[in-house]
Amino acid sequence: MTRAVELYYWTTPNGRKITIALEEMGLPYNVTLVNIGKGDQFAPEFLAISPNGRIPAIVDPDGPDGAPVSVFESGAILMYLARKTGRFLGTTAREQIAVEEWLMWQMGGLGPMAGQAHHFLGYAPKFDPPQVLPYAQDRYRREVARLYDVLDRQLGQHEFVAGDFLSIADFAIYPWAARWEFQQQVLDDKPDMRRWFEMMTARPAVQRGMAVAADKRSDLQSDRKAQEILFQQPASPKVRRV
């Protein structure tokens, strides 16, 4: 019997990548909430699992050779789970290359750029005092738009992101794309991205993954304490990883 994966999670796009994957893969999992607005990510016991002090992270009691293993970084977790289940990583070498390409595109491009758009467009203007930086706002709004144009062109050629098969690349990209309005984007000129987005949104496993702890999410636009913790946090203490 497969034992439950222990997921350390908060309701961010990176966290939701993993709940979507676990739901699509049908793996049992338990959720430990790491409230990043309260600083839970800097607790020594969490840093022992995720030394970068970021969610998500997992502990799989049925790791390689049957021994427990911890994994941090959402892309690494997705690849680990895909290998563990033999699903959503492509079935040929060429498919696997495409999945890895688009996963890295999300990790190195869409995630960081959309994250900065969230910060400068949504959060910084709500600071006390407000921080409205037009150059930064325009920079990240335009770059996210460019990246979504890239995605739209790719989806004009394939049903899913990496090809005509569902993969962890779709799981990685969807939670970021789900915040397109917050990023001040439009989909009217991106018909293939819209088609893919609506198709993914309709999947029951995606809906379940997105719903995990959704009621716990705080409003970073008004939560001054959470803003201080997230955006002005000093370096984390050194902790030996277990």
N, C-alpha and C positions, 0 to 999 in steps of 0.2 A: 504494500500500500504506500502510495506517495505521501510523504509528510509535507505539511504546509510550509511554504516559503514565508519567512518573516520579512515583511516590507516596512521600511522606515520611510515615512511619507508625509508630504503636505500637499495642499491643493494647488500646486503650480503646474504649468505645462510639462515641466520635466518629471514631476511626480506622476502626472496623469498618463504619460507615455507607458509607465510600467503597469498601472492598474488596467489600462486597455490591453496591453500585451498579455497579462495574466488571465484576464477574462477571455480573450480570444483563444488562448492556449488551453483553457480549461484547467489550469493549475490551481490547487488549493493554496490560499495564502491568508496570513494574519496581518493586520495593519497596526503598527505602532505610530501614532501621530507625533510628528516632530514639528511643533508650532514655531515656525521661524520668526513670527512676529513677537514671540516671547523669549527668543534666544535659546530654545531647546537644542539647536544645532551646534551649540558651543559646549554642550555638556561632555565631560570626559568620556562617558560610556558611549556616546554617539561618535565622537572623534576617533575612538578606537576602531570603529567600523568604517567610518567615512572621514579620513584624515583631512580632507579639504573643507570639512564643515559645511557641506551642502547635501541637500536631499536630491534624489532618493538614494537609498542603499538597501541591499538585501542581505540576509543570511539564509543560505539554503542548507538545511540539515542533511540533505542527500546530495552533497557535492561530489567532486571527482573522487573516485575510489571509495565512495560511500562516506567520506569524511565531510564535516560541515565546512562551508566556505562563505566568506563575506565578499561582496562585490559592491563597489561604489562607482559613480559616473553612469548616467542614464544610458548612454550608448553602449558601454561595456555590459551593463545589465541586460539590455535587449539582445545583444549578441550571445551572451551566456545562455539566456533562456531559450533562444532560438536553437542553439546547439544542443541544449539539454533535451528539448522536445523533438528536435528534428523537423521543425515547422517554421515557416515564414522567413526563411533565409534563402529561398531559391533552391531549385533541384539540380541545376547544372552549374558548372564553373562560371559561365558567362552571366547567368542570373545572379549568382552570389556576388560577382564583381559589381553588378548594377545596384544591388541592395546596399552594399558597402559604400559605393559612391554616394548614393542619395542619403544614406545615414550620416556620412561625414559632411555632406552639404548642409544638412540640418544642424549638426553639432558645431560646425565651424562657421556657418553663415547665417541661416535663418534664426537659430536660437539666440546667438549673441546680438544680432542686429535688431530683432524684434524685442529682445529684452531691454535694449537701450531705448527703443521707441516707447516701450511701456514706461520707462523711467522718466524720460524727458517730456513726453506728451501727456502722461496720465498722473504721475506722482509728483514730480518736482514742482509743477505749477500749484500744487495744493500744500506745499510746505509753508511753514510760518517762520520767516517771511516767504512768499512765493518765489520760486526760481523759474522764471520764464526765459529760456535761452533759444531764441529763434534759429540760430545757426545749427545747434544740436537737434532741435526739433525737425528742421528741414532735412538735415543730413540723414537721420535715421528713418524718417518717413519715406524719403526717396529711395533709400537702399532697400527697405522692406518691399516697396513697390517693385523695384527691379527684380528682387528675388522671387516675388510672386509671378512676375512675367516669365521668368525662367521656368518656374513650376508649371505655369499654364501651358507653355510650349511643350514641355515634356508630357503632360497629360493629354495634349492633343494627339499624341502618337500612341499612347498606351492607356489601358483602363485604369491601372494603378500607377503609383509613382515609379517603381523600378521596372515595370513591365506589365504584362497581362495577368498578374498574380498578386495577391495580397501579401504584404511583407512587413517586417519590422520598420522599414522606411516609412510606410504609411502611418504606423503607430507613433513614430517619432515626430512626424511633421504635423499630424492632425491637431494636437492640443495647442500648438502655436498658431496654426491657421484659424482655429476656432476663435481667436481673439482679434480677428482682422478689423473689426469695427473699432476696438480700443486702440489699435495701431493706426487709425485714421486712413484705412484703405477702402477700396471699392472692388467689387467682384463683377460689376456689370460688363466690364471690358475683358474679363477673364472667364469665358464660358466653360472651358474645360476644367479649370480649377473649381469653379462653382459646381459642376457636375460631380466631380470627385468628392468635394466637401459634403454635398447633400447625400451622396451615396454612403460615405463613411458615417455621417451623422445618423443615418437610419439604421445602422447595424446595432442590434441589441447589446452585443458585448462592448461596443464603444460607448453606448449610453450608460451601461453599468459602470464601466471604468471611469467615466467622467463624473458620475454621481457619488463616488466614494468620498465621504466626509465633506461633501459640498456645503453642508450647513455650518461647517466649522470655519469657513474662509472669512477672514477679517477684511475690513475696508481700509486698505493701505492709504487711500486718499484722505482719510480723516483720523486714522489711528496714529497719534503723535509718538507714542512710545514705540510702536512697531517701526515707524520711520527711523527713529533714532537707532534702534537695534540693527535694522537691516542696512541702513545707508551710512551710519557713522561708527560701525563696530570696529574696535581695534583688532590687531592681529590675535589669532587664537593661540592659547597656550600649547606648548609642545606636549604631545601625548603619545605614548608608545602604542602602536597598533597591535591588536591581538589577532 
